[in-house]
Amino acid sequence: MKKSEFIQHPSKLLLIAFVLICCFSCKQKSTNENLKTNTVAQPFATYNHTAFVVKNLDSSVAFYNYVFEFDTIHYPFPYREHIRAKWMSTGNGGELHLGEFKGDTTQYYDPGHIGFTISSIDTILSRLEELNYELPEMEHMPNGERTIHMADMDGNNIHIIERKQ
């Protein structure tokens, strides 16, 4: 098609311009979408686990395995005479911690709780201090991660684990 034919048939010129604009717009949208997914930062706190106190550990493990297909995973703590525990994977890095308490359990203060992994316990402690919250005692996980137990304003138990860098 010659240049003069475009001038004689402006609808063809408009059609070509429309196709080029659509192609450019689609490519631009795709690039912008890629930028969005690449710039999403990891959240400060992520879900780690939920812990339940159970009456019969073996029955509870069998229940969660059969109904939800959760498998047991390594329990990193040494033997404790007042508690039998099993940890189960819930998928996507989440865990279910089940504990059966025996004998005098007055020394255990956080039997059921939700756990979060965070990037900085120091940040949490600073925020709690600003709220005049009594600061919890620092503990360490078997792998060396710092951890605290606390409660929210309604008394719900929360276990905070600092992510190893």
N, C-alpha and C positions, 0 to 999 in steps of 0.2 A: 504494500500500500504506500503510495506516494504522499509526500507532505501536503500537497494540495487536496488529496482525498480526505485527510483529517479535518481540514477547514470546511469542506463541503459536507461532512458528516460529523457534526459536533457531538452527537450522541455516542459515537465510538470513542471519541476523545474523553468524554465524561466517564464512560465505562472503564477505560484503562486507568484513569485517574482514581476512580473509586476502588478498583482492585489494588492498586499500589498503596493507597491510604489504608485499606483493610490489612494488607500484609504488614505494613509498618506498625500499625496499631497492635496487631496480635503479637508481633515480635517484642514490642515495647512492654506489653502487659506481662509477657512471660519473664522478661528480664526483671521487672519490678517484683513479681512474685518470688523469684529466686532470691532477690535481695532481702525480702521479708523473712524467709525461712533461714537465711544465713546469719541474720542479725539477732535472732531470738536468744536472749541470755538465759543461762541456767538459773532457775529460781533459787532464792536464798535458802529456803527450806523445802525438802522433798519428803514424801511419805516413806517410812521405813518399815514399821511393823505395828501390829496390834497384839496385845497380850491379854489372855483370858485365864482366870483361875478356873480349874475344872475339878469335878469330884473324882473322876476316874480317868487317868491319863491315857491308858491303853484304849479304852472305849472311845474317848474323844479323838485320838489320832486315827483310829479306824473309821470313825464317822466322817471326819474331814477328808480322809483319803478316798473313801468310797463315794461320798456325795459330790465333792468338788475336785477330786483327783489331785489334791495337794500331796506332795511327797515330802518326807522328812529330810532335813538337811543337818549339817554339823551343828552341834550345840557346843559353843566354845568355852563354857565355864567348867571349872573343876566340880567334882562331886560335892553336893551339899546334902547334909543329912535331913534337913527340913523340907526339901523340895525335890520332886522329880519333874523334869521338864523335857519337852521335845519342841523343836522348831520345825516349821513347815514352810516350804516355798509356795507363795500364792501367785507367782509369775511376775514378770516385769520388775524384778528386784524387790518386791514386797514380801513380807514374811508374816506368819501367824505363830506366836509364841504361846504354848500351852503349859501351864504349871499346876501340878497337884501338890498341895501343901500338906505336911505331916507334923503332928505334935504341936508344940508351942510356936505359933506363927507371929507373935507380937513384934518380932524384930523386922518383919517384912512390911514396909509401909506403902508400896506401890504395886499391889497384886494385879490389878487390871489397868491397862493404859494404852495410849496410842504413842507411837514413836516417830520422831522426825529426824532426818539427817540434815545438818546445817553446815555452812561453810565456816562459821566463827562463833564459838561459845562466848568469846569476849564481847561480841556485839549483843548477844542475847542478855548477858549479865549487865551490860551498860543500860540496855532498854529496861530491864527489870528494876535496876537501881533508880532510874528516872521516875518509875512508877511507885517508888518507895516499897517495893516488893522485897520481902526477906530473901536474901540470896541463898540459893541451895548449895549444898556441899558438892564439891567437885569429886568425881570418881574417874576411874580409868577402865576401859574395856580390856579384855585379854590381849587384843592386838595393839593396845596403846592409845586408842582414840579416847579423848576426853569426853565425859558424859555427865549429865545432871538429870535429876528427877525433880519435877515441879508440878504445880497444879494451876489450872486456869482459874478465872474469877468464880467459877461455879463448883470448884473442887474436883474437876475431872483431871485425872493423872496424865502427865505428859512426860515422856522420856526423850531427852534431847541428846543426840550423838553428833559430835563434831567430825565431819568428813576429813579423813587423812589426806593431806595434800600430796 
